[in-house]
Amino acid sequence: MTDSATAARLVGELVDLMQLQPLGDDRFLAQSEDIGTPAVFGGQVLGQSLAAASRTVAVDRPVHSMHAYFLLPGEHAPIEYAVDRVRDGRSFTTRHVVARQRERIIFEMSASFQTVDEGIEHQLEMPAEPGPEGLPSELEQRRALGDRLPERWRNAALAPHGIEYRRVDPDDLLTPAPRPPQAALWMRAIAPLPDDPIVHRALLAYASDHGLLRASMLPHGLSFMSGRVRPASLDHAMWFHRDFRMDDWLLYVIDSPSAGGARGLCRGSIFTRDGRLVASTAQEGMIRVLPEGSPWSTAGGVAPI
């Protein structure tokens, strides 16, 4: 269990990660965190690009969708985001964001913002799942592996983080049994967040990249930690439906309707505890399964997931 002071520090570091330095001309500089993967975590770039776009839009026009492509692996180094003000209409605003490192474009994203309007309303019903109470966190699962946890993972995998994830259906992190391509997890920031809605949306975009691609591997008994899987997020889409707080528990329900051609497609629905559908996601990722003893397998690296 993380004490309150540590929790506040970890969440503060995440908030700082989304606080971009203005460079002028709708350009922003952001720092990077290292969560133990060779390339920068894709969720970080999603959250920061959304924060950059949001800083150029009036606060009365919240984001309702974003569509992104991961073009090159990012380094654990500062990232520059350039925002193009594509359109400012009566109700909708469009922004395009390009992320660069060392003059290379590593990522691009388009986002749409809208005034708050009245209209028809319905939503998918939240499935009946156990609540987060009593479920082990992923950090507790990793710590329980003890000596089974590969040495290359230990520093990053055993470090606490500002967002906690609890799988509804915890399985073996190293050698999971094959099962249908469906999963669910609870997630939240482990300490209170500022009231800035841009921060909450950026951090939900950040967290939405966690565990999503895993659903495509479930039927095949594969794990990111096995060293046999080389994954990489290719694209990521997200739709924001209703208000939420990232420091309250959210249920992330995920499935994978298809895998083939060394790619897996995954979808997600994010609900509040009282059953409101607040966001939907979709992502296609590269899934390459390598034989034991291959260079990538022995190195045990993973691309952004």
Secondary structure, DSSP 8 states (H G I E B T S, - for coil): ---HHHHHHHHHHHHHHT--EEEETTEEEE-----SSSS--HHHHHHHHHHHHHTTS-TTS-EEEEEEEE-S---SS-EEEEEEEEEE-SSEEEEEEEEEETTEEEEEEEEEEE-----------------STT---HHHHHHHTGGGS-HHHHHHHTS--SEEEEESS---SSS-----SEEEEEEEESS---S-HHHHHHHHHHHHTSSTGGGGGGGGT--GGGSSEEEEEEEEEEEE-S---TTS-EEEEEEEEEEETTEEEEEEEEEETTS-EEEEEEEEEEEEE--TT-HHHHHT-----
